[in-house]
Amino acid sequence: MRLWSLHPRYLDTQGLVTWWREALLARAVLRGLTIGYRHHPQLERFRAHPTPRMAISCYLYAIHTEALRRGYRFDRSKIGRVCEIEPLLLTRGQLLYEWEHLLRKLAQRDPEHYRRLRSIRTPECHPLMICTPGPIAVWERLPAVKV
């Protein structure tokens, strides 16, 4: 499960559709409707929010908005109620880590989309988030370093 911290505009079609499905799964987990993924580390930031269920709904809403902008038909009824809430904090280290991760994926999966994005040095974060100075998040699972 990858719950991106990046603005939804950066994802290619495959990435956006996958992200939508994974965020819906995260919503089900936070609502207690599934037994799988209950301990997934990327859910920590939502659980730490004063209103976790509202946070995931607002998070999904931004993905839905991007899908509509592109002419896709993501089912709005799957999101639930959305209102203004306290933003999630995101460190710059996490944002840049995810940016590099996305660029690596796009270089393989969608080279044309990769070429359009590769010159961006400072990507925008997800609309629910505010970027602050700091390292990669402690919940991020970093790949093992080969010695």
N, C-alpha and C positions, 0 to 999 in steps of 0.2 A: 504494500500500500504506500503510495506517495501522495501526500497532501501538500501540494506545492505552495510555497510562500510567494511565488512569482505572480505577476499580473496575468490573468487568463489570456490576454491577447497574444502572449508569446508561444503558446502551445500550438502545435500543428493539429490537424483534424483528429488523428489517432490519439494523440496525447490528451486533447480536450475531452473526447468521449470516454477514455479510460479514467481520467480524473473525475469526471461526473459520476461514474459508477463507483469509484472508490470512495468519493466523498459521501455518496448515498449510503454506502456500507458503514462508513464512520458514523453517520447520523443514526443508523440502526443500532450500532454498538452503544453509542451514548444514550440512546433511549432504552437500552436494556432488552432489545428485541432479538439479539443473536448471542451465541456463546463464543463464536470465533472472533479473533482479533481484539478481545477485551483488554489485552495488555500491550497492544501495539504502541511503541514509543511515540509515534507522531500524534497520538491522541492526547498526550500529556498537556500540550498547550491549550487544548480545548477544555480539558478537565480543570485546569488551573483558572479558567475564566469564571467570573462570578455567575454567569448564566451559560453553561456549556451547550445546552441544547439550542438556545437562541444563537450562540456563536456559530455553531455548525450550519444552522439554517441561513444565516447571513453570509457565511462563507460560500455555501452552495448558490446563493442568489447571484453572487458576482460571476460564477461560472455560467449560470443560466443566462445572465445578461449578455455575456460574450457569445454564447451559442445563438441567441436570438439575433445579435448583430450580424452573425455570419449566415443567418437564414436557416439554422438548424431548429428542430422541434424537440427540445428537451421538455419533459413534462413538469411544468411549474407546480402542480399539485403535490409533487413528491417532496417539496422543500418545507412546507409548513409556513407558519407565521414569521414575518420578518419585520424588524423595527430597528431604530438606531440603538446601538449598544457601544459599550466601551471597546476600543480596538484591541487586537492582540498585538503584543510586542514581538518584534522580530529583530534579531541582530544582523548587522551588516555582514558579518562573517557567514551566517547561515544563508542569507540572500545570495551572496556571491558563490557559495558552495553549490547551491541549487542551480544557479545560472550556468556554471561550468558543467554540472551534471546534465542539464537539459541540452546544452550545446553538443556534448558528446553523443547523446541519444539522437539528436537531430542530424548530426553529421552522417550517421549510419542509416537512419530511417527515412529522412526527408532532406536530402542535400540542398535542394532549392530553398527550402524554408531556413535551413542553417545559414546559407549564404546571405539571406536577408537580415539575419539577426547577429551574425558574428562580430560586427563592428560596434555593437552596443557595449559600452563599458560599465554603465551603471543602470541596470534594469530597474523597472518600477516593481514595487511589491504588490501583493494582493490588496484590493481596496479595503479589506477589513483590518489590515495590518499597518503598523507604524514602525518604520525602521529606526533602530538605535545603534550606537556603536557597540561592538562586542564580537566575540568569536563564534564559531560554529556551535549550534545548540548542543547541550549535553545529551539530548535524546537521539541525536542523529547517529545512525549506524555507519561509521566510516569503514571503508574497505581496509583489509589487513595490508600492512606495508610489507613488501617482499624485501628481504635482506640479501 
